[in-house]
């Protein structure tokens, strides 16, 4: 695999966020629901370090769903900082 700043999984994660497929609210013991990009109506339970998708389960890798959750957390933190600075 080529070591680039934005690899294929990262780009897919950004796409999931842009398409609104990542739930903002946590459910089921701190997990987020993330819609599958390949199976209509399917969702995965995701945290920053685990996912129920086949990529994470069988390849034992950080999947695009986990990356999306991590990016969403950074963006949420930045939004909170901006709100606090506004006051």
N, C-alpha and C positions, 0 to 999 in steps of 0.2 A: 504494500500500500504506500502510496506517495504521501509524504509528510508535507502538507500544505496548510495554510492558515484556515481556509474553509474547505474541508473535505466534503465528500458526498453526503455523509450523515449530517454534518453541520448545516449544509444547505437545505437538506430535507427537513431538519428541525426548524429552521427559520421559516420555511414554507408552511409547516404545520401551524406555527404561531400566526403567521400572516393570514392564513385561511380560517382562523378562529377555532381550530380543532383541539385546543388545549383548554381544559376547564380552569377557571381562575380559583374556584373554591375547592378546598380539600374534602375528600370523602373517605370512607373506609380506612380508618386509622392513619390519616395523614396522606393518603394517596390522592393523586389527581386522575381524572378520567381524560384520556387522550384518544380521539377518534383514529381508527385505522385509515390509512390513506389507500389501502388496497382492497379492503373488504367493507362494503357498504353496511352501515349500521353497527359494525363491531367497534368496541372500545377496549382499551387496555388500562389496567391499574398501574400507575407509575409514580415513583418517587425519584429523587435525584440519583439514587443508587440501585434501583430495582425496577423491573418492568415485566409484565406478563406476556409480552410479544415473543414470537418465535426467535427473532434475532438475539434478544437478550437471553432467552432460556437455553437455546441450543448452541449458539456461538459463544456464549459467555463473554459478551462484549457490551460496551456502552452503546445503547441504541439511540436512534434519532428522537425517540420519545423522551428518554432521560435527558438528552441534551436540550430538548425544547423546554423541559421543566426547569433546568438549571438557568437557561437564558431568561425565562419568565421571572425567575426569582431575582436575578440581577436587575432586570428592568423594573420590577416592583420596588426594589430597594432604592433605585435611582429616583423613581417617582416620589417616594416618601421623603427622600432628602430634598428634592425640589420643593415640595409642599412646606417642609419645615423652614426652609430658607426664605420662603415667601412671606413668613410672618415675622 
